Amino acid sequence: MNDQIKETVRFIVNALSVGDMQSLVRQKLLNPDEMDGTLEVIHQYNKHMIAIPPEGWALVDVYCCSQPGHINGQKDVYDIDIPLWTEEEGRSDLMLKINVNHGFVKILDVLVP
């Protein structure tokens, strides 16, 4: 994962941690119709999300995208699973799933797998 993608992920985590879904929508990182569901998952988790620590980046999983319309093995299209961290737990059960398509990032989901 390159530095630009890491910076985008840092922006996403910060926005999620303060409930700023509008910023994510304005930056085209989150679809407007997914704002409420994403915010609800975070509220239900009921912990205080924090930035990913340096050691957390080693736990990120990058894999080939298998979404319809994408060609497996396409170098510039991939999905990333990013463990999220909270003040209370450190590494939490929350997971951020994103898609990177030729440098453009899109939030796929925030969930507890």
N, C-alpha and C positions, 0 to 999 in steps of 0.2 A: 504494500500500500504506500503510495507516494505521499509527500508532505502536504500537497494540496488537498488530497482526500482526508488526511488526518485533521487538517484545519477545519474542513467542512464538518467532520464528525465532532470535533470539539464544539463548534458552533451549535450543532444539533443537540448535543448533550446539555450544553448551557441553556438553550431555549427550553428543552424538556424539563430541566430542573426547576425553572421558574414558571413553567406553564405558559410560555409564550408561543402558542401554536400559530398566531398570526405572522410572526417573523418567519416561521418555517414555510408557511403558505406563500408569503410575499417572495421568498427566495426560491420558490418552486421546488422545495424539498419535500413537501407534504401536500397531498391533495386536500382541498377544502372539505370534501365530504368525509374525510378520515380524521378531522381535528377532534371531534367530540370523543370518538372511540379511543384515540390515542391518549387523550387527557384522562379519560376514565380509567384506563389501565394503570396509569401512573398514580392517580389518586387512590385507587383501590389497593395498590401496593403499600401505600401509607408509610413510606420512608423518604428521607431527604437525599435525593440524587446528588452526587458530586462528580467532579471531573474524573476522567479515566487516569489513573496513576501511570507513571512511566512503565512499570512492570505489567500493566494491564494490556498493553499493545501486543505482547507476546501471546495472549490468549485469543486474539482475533482470528476467526476462520474465514479464509477467502476461498471461494470455489466457483466453478464455472456455472453460469446461469443456465437454468433449464426452463425458462419461461417460454411460452408459445411465441414463435416468430424470431427467436434467437437461435443462432447456430452454435451448437456445442463446440467448445474450444475456441470461440471467437475471443481473441486476445483482449480487446478493449471492452468486453461486456462480462461482468461478473457480479456475484452477490457476496456480501460480507455479513457475518454474524459477529456482533460486538457485545461482549458482556458489559453490563452497566454496574456502577458502584454506588453505594449509599454510605452516609455517615455512620449509620447504625451497624451495618454488616460488613463493610468493605465490599468485596465482590458479592453482588446480589444475585438473585434468581432472574432478574430482569434481563432481557436481551433486546438489543436494537438490531433489526435486520434492514440492510440497505442494498440497493442495486446501483452499480456504477456502469453507465453506458457511455463509452467514449468520453469519460471525464465528467459527465453529468450525474449527480447523485440524487437518488430518490429514496425516501423512507418507504420500506415495504411494510414494516410492522414494529411494534414494541409489544413484547409479550413475555409471559413466564412460560417457557417451554415445558 
